[in-house]
Amino acid sequence: MRYPLTILLFLAALTGLTLGTAGPGAAQALAKDLFGAKTDGSPHLSEPFGFYSKGCLAGGVELPETGPTWQAMRLSRNRNWGHADTIDYIRNLSAFAAKQPGWQGLYVGDISQPRGGPMTSGHRSHQMGLDVDIWMLPASRLNLSRQFRENISSISVTTGNEAYVNDNWSTPHFRILREAAKDRRVERIFVSPGVKVQLCKQETGNRRWLRKIRPLGYHNYHFHVRLECPRRASGCVKQDAPPPGDGCDEAQQWVNNIVNPQPPKPRDPDAPRRVPQPHPRTFVMSDLPQACAVVLNPS
Ligand SMILES: [Zn+2]
């Protein structure tokens, strides 16, 4: 029987019990190393704690390496773990993708580590099991070997500057991204600015889903789906909703700036300086929510 970690923490607070310790030496140890060493999920119900770029995942569920309509890629990273909702979402979306000509489903990139948390390489986010990268490469077959999945690369669907889609772009990409965004659990989806503009051009009907599609650089080989904090996940910090509207003009403006860069404006000396945020690779356990110590070492 698995219980929500929030309930266990609440009971522990009531009874004065100590739950989970970070372990000897953990005060100095980097969270990325502690979380990176875990090979399975914690024995709780699925529950995210913290924020997408500063958190962890209780009760992580493993996405099977190969399913009826997907294959997980780069298995050596062990990042095919997510919140139960994320795994369910991938099952549904990949079943939709499998109906597209030339697609047997989806190639799934990074989700999270078994217990989430900061990672040794790559992403700032993907820490709560609610982010998933999905490859733009059509999943034309689902019998790729583990070794092949280490070495194969995805394909880019844009020009090098990410301003326009290229010949790899196809109607199935449009349909899959629209389906991906229409799911009510989705908070936002990151794609290259040129991909967003293309989606804006192709949609001739209801444009509401386009609001969730957010332009971001380095999202031409994959798209990045971020799910909302699940209902009743009180330890999960929500992200501010995207600005109202379909965001198409803003994306077009971004593309215009790529093609025709504007000279930088002189800095306003009165404007507040942006404080650089520390990278999650430098986090220690005390940077994360307290529940994450229990996720790491349930006693
Ligand atoms: Zn991502």
Residues whose N, C-alpha, C, O or C-beta is under 5 A from the ligand:
A	BS01	ZN	D133 H224
